[in-house]
Amino acid sequence: MKVEITAGGIFGAKGEIPIGTVVEVESEPTGWAGRYRVVSDGKGKTLVTGTGDENDQPKTAAEVLEMAKDQNVQFMSFKAAAAKLFGDKTPAKKDEIIAALEDLATKPN
């Protein structure tokens, strides 16, 4: 089975595993609850995830800010999109992420 890391706090032999990393595990890691999602069931079936676009590029700060306003977008999806921009420096709380995105969106390239 393959799972994608969706939140920090999961560590491997080389330290913390970055958000967005897909790892193969023998069974569902229930101890990681809320910090991963299953992307393949291990039986040859891949679950539908993302947009299906093979060139799934990180969103801009403005696009991620729009996600925060959308009632249909879950917090973890919003945070994962922000993490693609901020990496390990992604704030933990939604309001902190929004402030950081607003700051990033107003900076000149």
Order of alpha helices (4+ residues) and beta strands (2+ residues): beta-beta-beta-beta-beta-alpha-alpha-alpha
